[in-house]
Amino acid sequence: MSRFLTLPAGFPTHVKAIATDLDRTLIGEDYDLHDRTIAAIAAARAAGIHVVIVTGRMFRSVRRYCEWAGIDDLVVCYQGAVVADPVSGRFLRHVAIPLELAREAIDAIEQEGFNLNCYVDDNLYVSTMTPEARSYADFQQIPIEIVGDLLTWLDKPPTKLVVIAEPKALDGLGERLRERFPGRLYISKSLPFFLELASPEVSKGTGLGFVAEQLGFKAEETVAFGDGENDIELLDWAGYAVAVANADVSVLGRADFICPPVTEEGVGQTIEAMLAPGIGPREPRPSQSSAP
């Protein structure tokens, strides 16, 4: 059996950037980066290819993965609402939900009987502790602050809002919120149990577009990896779209190539195959830890 995947005809031969979702794409249900993936990322960076994590997670939650993988390229967080330097921690882009719009959304969600997470200044706030909020904070390894009534407490624009519930309940809630806030909010699932709301200017595609301008690569020079509904704009932005085999059906249908699932480190395998024939820049690129 061949050591590397066989990439399809048409796979780009000059790649300057790899953009990848995190959960269910780069890492699986153990929330760990495995050795093969770490080695593939290191090899890509050594070949001069930018590696950009594009995630719905908070910056404080994704930063440790950048450290483990040795990534100092800018990272896209909060579905594209934040672009940050993982070394300095500085935010280069932050698009929050306008305060009154956020209040209206919180009221609509609470009127339907759902609790929600509210994110301000890279911190997580809830009105009351629920099993869902506790589980969310534990899996992302972040603290959580209880503030009582969110509408009374909130006095500045939040970065995003997240509702955690059963997938079917979220499907219905998402439809109703889209009808109530057409074009006023970005609304998408990041994982089956998470419905995320952000500014309508936000998506993983706009976030990656900002990074591309900062680091000097183009869409046609980018290979993107994803698995979920919130990755569609990311895959649409990139010149070449790869879905992991465990991706949602809607994502599989938009992909140029389907790689092995996250349980088999499909992203890492694809990067290995890309580098085997020498795809990508030949000269190592300078460190981005001091990106403007």
C-alpha positions as CSV (number, residue, x, y, z in Angstrom):
1,M,0.0,0.0,0.0
2,S,1.2,3.5,-0.9
3,R,2.6,5.6,2.0
4,F,0.7,8.6,0.8
5,L,-2.8,9.4,-0.3
6,T,-3.4,9.7,-4.0
7,L,-4.4,13.2,-4.7
8,P,-6.9,13.7,-7.5
9,A,-6.2,15.4,-10.8
10,G,-6.6,19.1,-10.4
11,F,-5.3,19.3,-6.9
12,P,-3.4,22.6,-6.8
13,T,0.3,22.5,-7.5
14,H,1.3,25.8,-5.9
15,V,-0.1,26.2,-2.4
16,K,0.8,29.1,-0.2
17,A,-1.8,28.5,2.6
18,I,-3.6,25.7,4.3
19,A,-6.7,26.8,6.3
20,T,-8.3,24.3,8.5
21,D,-11.3,24.0,10.9
22,L,-10.4,22.6,14.3
23,D,-13.2,20.4,15.9
24,R,-14.1,17.3,13.9
25,T,-11.6,18.3,11.2
26,L,-8.1,18.7,12.7
27,I,-9.0,17.1,16.1
28,G,-11.5,14.5,17.1
29,E,-13.7,13.7,20.1
30,D,-10.6,13.3,22.3
31,Y,-9.8,17.0,21.6
32,D,-6.2,16.1,21.0
33,L,-3.7,16.9,18.3
34,H,-1.9,13.7,17.3
35,D,1.7,13.2,16.3
36,R,1.1,12.6,12.6
37,T,-0.9,15.8,12.3
38,I,1.6,17.8,14.3
39,A,4.5,16.5,12.1
40,A,2.5,17.3,8.9
41,I,1.9,20.8,10.0
42,A,5.5,21.3,10.9
43,A,6.5,20.0,7.4
44,A,4.1,22.3,5.7
45,R,5.5,25.3,7.6
46,A,9.1,24.3,6.9
47,A,8.1,24.2,3.2
48,G,7.0,27.9,3.4
49,I,3.2,27.2,3.6
50,H,1.1,29.2,6.0
51,V,-1.1,27.1,8.3
52,V,-4.2,29.0,9.5
53,I,-6.6,27.5,12.0
54,V,-10.1,28.8,11.3
55,T,-12.6,28.0,14.1
56,G,-15.7,29.0,16.0
57,R,-13.9,28.6,19.3
58,M,-12.8,31.5,21.6
59,F,-9.3,32.7,21.1
60,R,-8.3,31.5,24.6
61,S,-9.5,28.0,23.8
62,V,-7.7,27.6,20.5
63,R,-4.4,29.3,21.5
64,R,-3.1,26.2,23.1
65,Y,-3.5,24.2,19.9
66,C,-1.4,26.7,18.0
67,E,1.3,26.3,20.7
68,W,1.2,22.5,20.5
69,A,1.5,22.6,16.7
70,G,4.1,25.3,16.6
71,I,1.7,27.6,14.6
72,D,2.5,31.3,14.7
73,D,0.3,32.3,11.7
74,L,-2.7,34.4,12.5
75,V,-5.7,32.4,13.8
76,V,-9.4,33.0,12.9
77,C,-11.7,32.6,15.9
78,Y,-15.4,33.1,16.8
79,Q,-16.6,32.1,13.3
80,G,-14.4,34.9,11.8
81,A,-15.4,37.6,14.2
82,V,-11.8,37.7,15.6
83,V,-8.4,37.4,13.9
84,A,-5.6,37.2,16.5
85,D,-1.9,36.7,16.7
86,P,-1.5,33.5,18.7
87,V,1.9,34.5,20.0
88,S,1.2,38.0,21.3
89,G,-2.5,37.5,21.9
90,R,-3.3,40.8,20.0
91,F,-6.6,41.0,18.2
92,L,-6.2,42.4,14.6
93,R,-9.8,42.1,13.7
94,H,-12.9,42.1,16.0
95,V,-16.4,42.4,14.7
96,A,-18.9,42.3,17.5
97,I,-22.7,42.1,17.5
98,P,-24.2,45.6,18.0
99,L,-25.4,45.9,21.6
100,E,-29.1,46.5,20.9
101,L,-29.2,43.8,18.3
102,A,-27.6,41.4,20.8
103,R,-30.1,42.3,23.4
104,E,-33.0,41.7,20.9
105,A,-31.5,38.3,20.0
106,I,-31.0,37.3,23.7
107,D,-34.6,38.2,24.5
108,A,-35.9,36.2,21.5
109,I,-33.9,33.1,22.5
110,E,-34.8,33.3,26.2
111,Q,-38.5,33.8,25.3
112,E,-38.3,30.5,23.5
113,G,-37.0,28.8,26.7
114,F,-33.4,28.4,25.8
115,N,-30.3,29.4,27.8
116,L,-27.3,30.8,26.0
117,N,-23.6,31.6,26.3
118,C,-22.5,35.2,25.8
119,Y,-18.9,36.1,24.9
120,V,-17.4,39.4,25.8
121,D,-13.7,40.3,25.9
122,D,-12.8,36.6,25.2
123,N,-14.6,35.6,28.4
124,L,-17.7,33.3,28.7
125,Y,-20.8,34.5,30.6
126,V,-24.1,32.8,31.4
127,S,-27.2,33.8,33.3
128,T,-27.2,30.6,35.3
129,M,-25.1,27.4,35.4
130,T,-26.7,24.6,33.4
131,P,-25.4,21.1,32.5
132,E,-25.0,22.3,28.9
133,A,-22.9,25.4,29.9
134,R,-20.8,23.3,32.3
135,S,-20.1,20.7,29.6
136,Y,-19.2,23.4,27.1
137,A,-16.8,25.1,29.4
138,D,-15.2,21.8,30.4
139,F,-14.6,20.6,26.9
140,Q,-13.0,23.9,25.9
141,Q,-11.1,24.1,29.2
142,I,-12.2,27.6,29.9
143,P,-13.7,29.3,33.0
144,I,-17.3,30.4,33.1
145,E,-18.8,33.4,34.9
146,I,-22.5,33.5,36.1
147,V,-23.9,37.0,35.9
148,G,-27.7,36.6,36.5
149,D,-30.0,38.2,34.0
150,L,-28.0,38.7,30.8
151,L,-30.2,41.6,29.5
152,T,-29.6,43.5,32.7
153,W,-25.9,42.7,32.9
154,L,-24.8,43.2,29.2
155,D,-23.5,46.7,28.6
156,K,-21.2,46.2,25.7
157,P,-21.3,44.4,22.3
158,P,-20.7,40.7,22.6
159,T,-18.5,38.9,20.1
160,K,-21.0,36.1,19.7
161,L,-23.9,34.2,21.3
162,V,-24.2,30.4,21.4
163,V,-27.3,28.2,22.2
164,I,-26.6,24.6,23.3
165,A,-29.4,22.1,22.9
166,E,-30.5,19.0,21.1
167,P,-29.8,19.2,17.3
168,K,-33.5,19.0,16.2
169,A,-34.5,21.7,18.7
170,L,-31.6,23.9,17.4
171,D,-32.7,23.3,13.8
172,G,-36.1,24.7,14.6
173,L,-34.8,27.6,16.6
174,G,-32.3,28.4,13.8
175,E,-35.1,28.6,11.3
176,R,-37.2,30.9,13.4
177,L,-34.2,33.2,14.2
178,R,-33.3,33.5,10.6
179,E,-36.9,34.5,9.8
180,R,-36.8,37.1,12.6
181,F,-33.3,38.5,11.9
182,P,-32.9,38.2,8.1
183,G,-29.5,39.6,7.1
184,R,-29.1,41.1,10.6
185,L,-27.3,38.1,12.2
186,Y,-24.9,35.4,11.1
187,I,-26.6,32.1,12.3
188,S,-25.0,28.7,11.8
189,K,-24.3,25.4,13.6
190,S,-20.7,24.8,14.5
191,L,-21.4,21.3,15.9
192,P,-24.7,19.5,16.0
193,F,-25.4,20.8,19.5
194,F,-24.2,24.4,19.1
195,L,-26.1,27.2,17.3
196,E,-24.0,30.3,16.9
197,L,-25.0,33.9,16.3
198,A,-22.6,36.7,15.3
199,S,-22.5,39.9,13.3
200,P,-23.8,39.5,9.7
201,E,-20.4,40.7,8.6
202,V,-18.9,37.5,10.1
203,S,-18.0,34.2,8.5
204,K,-15.0,32.0,8.4
205,G,-14.6,33.1,4.8
206,T,-14.4,36.8,5.7
207,G,-12.0,36.0,8.5
208,L,-9.7,34.1,6.3
209,G,-9.9,36.8,3.7
210,F,-8.6,39.3,6.3
211,V,-5.7,36.9,7.1
212,A,-4.9,36.5,3.4
213,E,-4.5,40.3,3.1
214,Q,-2.3,40.4,6.1
215,L,0.0,37.5,5.2
216,G,0.0,37.9,1.4
217,F,-1.7,34.9,-0.1
218,K,-4.6,34.5,-2.5
219,A,-7.7,32.3,-2.5
220,E,-6.5,30.4,-5.5
221,E,-3.3,29.5,-3.5
222,T,-5.3,28.2,-0.5
223,V,-6.4,24.7,0.3
224,A,-9.2,24.6,3.0
225,F,-10.4,21.8,5.2
226,G,-13.8,21.6,7.0
227,D,-16.6,19.4,8.2
228,G,-19.6,21.4,9.3
229,E,-22.2,23.9,8.3
230,N,-20.2,26.8,9.5
231,D,-17.3,25.7,7.3
232,I,-19.2,26.3,4.1
233,E,-18.0,29.9,3.7
234,L,-14.5,28.8,4.4
235,L,-14.5,26.2,1.7
236,D,-16.2,28.5,-0.7
237,W,-13.5,31.2,-0.2
238,A,-10.6,28.9,-0.8
239,G,-9.4,27.9,-4.2
240,Y,-9.6,24.3,-3.3
241,A,-12.0,22.7,-0.8
242,V,-11.3,19.5,1.1
243,A,-13.9,17.8,3.4
244,V,-13.0,15.2,5.9
245,A,-15.0,12.0,5.3
246,N,-17.0,12.5,8.5
247,A,-18.3,15.9,7.3
248,D,-21.9,16.9,7.0
249,V,-23.6,15.9,3.7
250,S,-23.9,19.6,2.7
251,V,-20.2,20.0,3.1
252,L,-19.3,16.8,1.3
253,G,-21.2,18.0,-1.7
254,R,-19.2,21.2,-2.0
255,A,-15.8,19.6,-1.7
256,D,-13.3,19.2,-4.5
257,F,-11.8,16.3,-2.6
258,I,-12.8,14.1,0.4
259,C,-10.0,13.0,2.6
260,P,-10.0,10.3,5.3
261,P,-12.0,11.1,8.5
262,V,-10.6,13.0,11.5
263,T,-10.2,9.6,13.3
264,E,-7.6,8.7,10.7
265,E,-5.9,12.2,10.8
266,G,-7.2,12.9,7.3
267,V,-5.9,16.5,7.3
268,G,-2.4,15.3,8.2
269,Q,-2.5,12.6,5.6
270,T,-3.5,15.1,2.9
271,I,-0.8,17.5,3.9
272,E,1.7,14.6,3.7
273,A,0.5,13.8,0.2
274,M,0.7,17.5,-0.9
275,L,4.3,17.7,0.3
276,A,5.4,14.4,-1.2
277,P,5.7,15.8,-4.8
278,G,6.9,19.2,-3.4
279,I,3.7,21.2,-3.7
280,G,3.9,24.7,-2.3
281,P,6.6,27.5,-2.0
282,R,10.2,26.3,-1.9
283,E,11.6,29.0,0.3
284,P,10.7,29.0,4.0
285,R,8.6,32.0,4.8
286,P,9.5,34.4,7.7
287,S,7.9,34.0,11.1
288,Q,4.5,35.7,11.5
289,S,4.7,36.1,15.3
290,S,5.1,39.8,14.9
291,A,2.4,40.2,12.2
292,P,1.1,43.8,12.0
